[in-house]
Amino acid sequence: MTGVPLLSVEDLHSAYGLSRVLFGISLEIAAGECVCLLGRNGVGKTTTMRSVMGLVPPTSGRVVWKGTDIAGWAPHRVARAGIGFVPEDRRIFAELTVWENLDVAARAARRRGHWDIAAVYDLFPKLGELRNRQGGFLSGGEQQMLTIARTLMGNPELLLLDEPSEGLAPLVVETLLDNIRVLKQQGLTILLAEQGVDFSLALADRVYILEKGTIRYSGPAAELRDDQPLRDRLLAL
């Protein structure tokens, strides 16, 4: 990593009740980076993101955002501080139209910036075409676009993307990859949790591989892209 961390997670431990999930996770993200958490289901990728977002308060450790420890903050306070979360299960308002979903997000936003409804239609032209369609009648890929667009309406500085390609058709995944690449090129900092190795390595500057709630490997994404034996060894979990 180059530069001062925008986000630093330090020795993070988290649990669901008596079930411990994270065992001392530490990672850093600099402004403008795309960092990916790789690993199988159940290794702690989602819990790491939910702990950063305040949805799963850590049992110990620090989540330092722009120099302030935000571990244990309520999710709405984390969002207002500049972190946006795109969950795996999307959670759009099924009975509202695309435009209404975005309008609700715009009205709730406390931060001002580049992103408004017109800007997200530019990024996702399909949403502009479907602006009057109810969310429940969108395809999986269209719902994923809407979820990302809705989160962008809060003008985050850091975007947490949890398994964005999960369950999507290959052509839709390619479109989504292009959309996220545009966000990266525009300077948005991204923390991406993914099982899709090719999808991740196409975007990531650096990679953390998780296994059983710990960091097994960290390093430049280029190392995994260029070294197939290393990639096979680390990801054949």
N, C-alpha and C positions, 0 to 999 in steps of 0.2 A: 504494500500500500504506500502511496505517496501522499503527502499532505497531512494536515491535522484531521483526526477523525471527526466526522459529523455525528456519527453514532458509535459508541463503544459499549459493548456488552462484556461485563467482567465477572467471571466465576459465577455464572448464573445457575441457580438450582430452582426447579419448579416441580410442582406435583398437582395431581388431581385427587384431593382428599389424602388418603394414605398411600396412593400409588405415585411414587416418584418417577419423573419422566426425564428431567434434565439434570445432569451431574457435572456442573462446573463448566458450562459453555462460555467461551470467550471469543469475541470477534470484533472487527472494526470495519467501518465503511467511511471512506472519504467522500467529500462532495463531488458529485458527477460520476461516481463509480456505479457499476452494476456488479453486485456480488451475489453469488448463487449458493444456496444450501442444497446439497445433493444427498441422496440416500433413499433407502426403501421406505415404504409406509411404516409408521410406527417408531421411527428412530428419533423423533423430536423436532422435525423441521417446523411443523405447524405450531407446536407448543412454544418454540423459540419466538416466532412471530407474535403469537398471542400474549406472550410474556412482555415483549417490547410494548405492545399496544395496551397493556393493562387489563386484558381480558382474563388472563391467568396471572394473578399477582405472584411474583417470585417468592420463594421461601427464604432465599438469601441471594446475595450478589448485587451488582449495580447495572443499571441501564442509563448510560450517560449520553444525553442528547444536547449537543451544542454547549457542553460544559456543565450541564445540570443533571443531577441524578433524578430520573423520573420513575424509577422502579416503584411500583405500587400506585402510581397515579391512576385516576379513573380514566376509562377510554376516551370520553369526550374531551377531557383536559389534554390528553396526549394528542388527539386529533387537532385541537386548537393550537397546539405547540408546533404543528407542521408535519405530522406523520399521518399518512393515509394508508388504510388497510383494505385490500381486495381479498375477501375470504374465498375459500375453495367452493363453498356452497352458494355463493353469489348473492342470495337474499335480496333480490329486487322486489318491488311492489307489483305483484302479478296483475292486480286489477287496475293499475294506473297505466297510462300510455307512456311511451318512451319519453316524450316531452315532459309529462307530469313527473316522472321519476327524476328527471334532471332538474326540473323546477323546484321540487321539494329539497333536493340537495343544495341548490343555489341559495334558497331562502334560509337554510340552516347554516350555511357557511359563515364563519366569522373572519376568515382570511381573504384578502383581496389579491388579485394577481391576473395572470394571463388567461386562466381558464374560465370560460363561460360557455353557454350552450352553443353559440356559433363556433367557438374554437373546437369543441369536442365533435361537432358535426364535420368540421374540416378533417380531423384525425380519423373519424369513423364515418365516412359518407353514408354507409348503409343505415346508420341510426337516423340520419337526416331523412332518408327515404321512408323510414318506418316510424317517423315521429308520432303518428297518430295510432299506432298499433299498441294494444295492451301488452305489458311485459310477459304475461302468461302465455301469449301466442307467439313469442319469439323462439327461434331455434337456440340450441345450447351455445353456439358461437356468438349469436346476436346478444344473448343474455350476458355472456362474458364481456363483450364490448360495452354493454350498458353498465355493467358493474364497475368496470375500470373508468368509464366516462363519468359516472356518478361520483366516484372517489376523487377524480381530478377536479370536480367542481369546488372542492374544498381547498384547492391550490396548495397541495402538500409540497414540502421540500424533499421528503423521502417517501417513496411508494413501496409498500410491502405487498408483494404479489404471491399468493399462495396457490400453487399448482394451477396456473392459468390455462395450460394446455390439456388438462385432465378431461378425458371423455370427448374430445373434439375430433372431427374428421381431419385428415391430413391437409387438405386444401385450406381449411379454416385455420389450422395451426400455423400454416405459412403466412396467412394474412395477419394473424395476431402477432407473429414474430416481427413482421414488418412494422406494425403499429408500435410495439414496445421499443423497437430499434429507433424509431423516430423520437420517442420520448427521451431515450438515452442521448440521442444526438442534440436534443434541445437542452440538455444539461440536467435533467431530472435524475436524482439519486435513487437507485432501485435495489431493493433486497428481494431476491427471487428464490422461492422454494419450489423445487421441481424434481420429479423422477425422470423426466425426459432429458437424457444426457445431451443429445444433439441440440435440442432446443436451448438448453442452458448454456452450452459452450459456444453457441452462435452469438450469445448476448453478453456473457459474463466477462469481466476483467479479472476477477479472482473467484476462487471456489473454496468452500468449506464442505468437506464430506463428513456426515454424521453417522455414527453407529452406536446404538444403545444409549442415546442421550449424551454422547460425548463427541468431541471433534477428533476424527481419525486422521484427517489430512487437511492442510490448508496450503494454498499456493496459487500462482498465476493460472488462469484458465488455459493459456497457451500451452502449458506443460502437458495437460491432459489431451488437448487437441492434437499435439505433435508427437506424443509418445504413447502409441497404442498399447504396448505391454504394460506401462504404468497404469493406463486407464483401465485395462482389463483387470489388473491386480487389485486396484483400489475399489472398483465398482462391482466386482464379483463377490458381493457380500452375502 
